[in-house]
Amino acid sequence: MARIAGIDIPREKRVEIALTYVYGIGLTRSKLILANTGVNPDTRVKDLSDSDVQKLRGATEEFTLEGDLRRKEGMALKRLQDIGCVRGRRHRMSLPVRGQRTRTNARTRRGSRKTVAGRKK
């Protein structure tokens, strides 16, 4: 099993898709990495040679991935919450951050309905 950025990528999938299992690599970045390394995107992970895997590892080292990226994003959210800006407060209260309405909708963010007595009229 090929291990890239500390993640075991699935053996049966095409390399182009398998790279997206690493946090921080989407389809666009996966295509960019494959173009830079010269690895054929249609090959299956199980058919990759050791030199190909080494090339992919080297190409992914220039990006911030996995734990470092999660930590970086977490620190950015924590900074917003610490300075008390609107976005930070909305994150803290688990409400939509980007100006969406919450009187109706926003069920995914707010959770299941809680019945309030005397609310309907």
Long-range contacts (C-beta under 8 A, 24 or more apart in sequence): 1-45, 2-45, 2-48, 2-53, 2-56, 4-53, 4-56, 4-57, 4-60, 5-57, 5-60, 5-65, 5-66, 6-66, 6-67, 7-66, 9-45, 10-45, 11-44, 11-45, 11-46, 12-44, 12-45, 12-46, 13-44, 13-45, 14-41, 14-42, 14-43, 14-44, 14-45, 15-39, 15-40, 15-41, 15-42, 15-43, 15-44, 15-45, 15-48, 15-56, 16-41, 16-42, 18-45, 19-56, 19-60, 22-60, 22-65, 22-66, 23-65, 23-66, 23-69, 23-70, 24-63, 24-64, 24-65, 24-66, 24-69, 25-60, 25-63, 25-65, 29-63, 33-59, 33-60
